[in-house]
């Protein structure tokens, strides 16, 4: 047979690559409770769909006759595969080879994985489990020189953020360039107790004389980074992280400019939930579950929430309405009454910009009493972050539907939509809006009248009763300053109609 020797050599090299860092290091990886890189790819992707690229790239060792004696594969594995039948680019760091350090990854493989994603317009999943980007201090001595820092292939990372959905999964301690690759994504997940994220790890932090002696969890665990917005979500296991990645991608098109797919859910668009009538309490100070409302109005089982642990006054989620994927921005009145803090505004801004990039219509469920006030809110630059969020809403060109569930006050309330566009907007009878909440302004506005009153408490009660009549949402509807007030049970049918119209464009 022609080329028999060469084909045997190819087969041998591929087998050596399958060994990764060798039996001992692979066993150590498993002892840490971690899957190895190749098993991760198998579990993430559809069965038998992975086609590896550059499998035999690495470092070969040869005898005096030039015969291969051993082979150390690159610690960066990538190729194309499928998720839910759709093609994707997937990569995995192999921690068993030099701890996943980038100096053992062959930079061209990293750059080509990124380049493949945006040039072929395929979603990209990075499974990150490694140290930094520049190698070890010991390596500098071996090189005999230092270098001015740069990141080969980073231009492709930047391009991908503009062109294709990017998912990053932290599956071990991840520092330096690994941490940068995590946050340069549209959706990121870390595994509780298994992964940590740092600019530099505990040993470096301690060695640089910071006075901080922390372990990995204390410095960069999930309790820190899923609550400050660095990482979107946490998973309890690697398999759960893979499931979250697959779910996220199921709502998005393969690339910016394409249309997301409709999926049959078997849920009637005309379903009307009686429980919506009692979803919002009549007492305006009483909280309620916006998540339950969302679950009742969206297709059953279709809600996929992201970033639940940070920016908590806003809920950001994907959902389906009559099978159509929609980006949902919603207030959470159980956290600070739904008031937008600086991080809530940042979360809203990022989410709206992602919806705009991938042309997902937006449904905004509003119960916003305004921006958070007080000294800490001022220190956090809340008004700047809030205005940036509002600007992203005004910059959005995707179809937009607004449902005013309860409160909409001040500038934050005005960020419900771009008022200059056609308003596909409905209000529930519980709608309550204005320049500021009545409770916060009555005593100031009527100060002189209350001071002159024989019974200030009775006078205040009378004023509030008069204002309550004026602030009825029906008075606003009379002037067509809100387009429609609806029976809450009509919310789902109307939003299903909106989703269908949105995808006709």
Protein Blocks (a to p, Z undefined) as FASTA:
>chain_A
ZZklmmmmmmmmmmmmmnmnojklmmmmmmnopacfklmmmmmpcghkaccehklgccdd
ddfkopafbdcddfbdcddddeehiacddddddfkggghpaklnopmlmmmmmmmmmmno
pacddddddddfnopfklmmmnopacddddehklmmmmmmmmbccddddfbdcehjlmmm
mmmcfbdcddehkaccdfbdfklmmmnonopacdfklmmpmklmmmnomambdcfbfklm
mmmmmmmmmmpcfbehiacddddehiafkbccfklmmmpcfblkbccdfklmmmmmmceh
iaccehklgoklbccddddeehiacddddddfkggnlpacfklmmmmmmmmmmmmmnopa
cddddddebjcedjklmmnommmmmmmmmmmmmmpcbdcddddfkbcehjklmmmpcfkb
ccdddddfkbccdjbdfklmmmmmmmmmmmmpmblmlmmmmmmmmmmmmmpmklmmmnop
afbdcdfklmmmmmmmmmmmmmmZZ
